[in-house]
Amino acid sequence: MSTFEHGVLKFEHRVLKFTWGWKGFDYAAMEKELNELGAQGWEAVGTIVPSVGAGQSIEIGIIVKRSLA
């Protein structure tokens, strides 16, 4: 079901960006979006959490991938 080109498995990637809100990060919304994407074949493979100031993060990036079929 995966796409191979010259013997190499091919993937597509996305970076989801979640921003600090009035009451912090909306983890329930993050989980909901990740579950919806998971049902479409996406898999979380990494995070990006840049820091500003005294080590505070105002956004979270989640890297997802899925096999090209």
Secondary structure, 3 states (H helix, E strand, C coil): CCCEECCEECEEEEEEEEECECCECCHHHHHHHHHHHHHCCCEEEEEECCCECCCECCEEEEEEEEECC
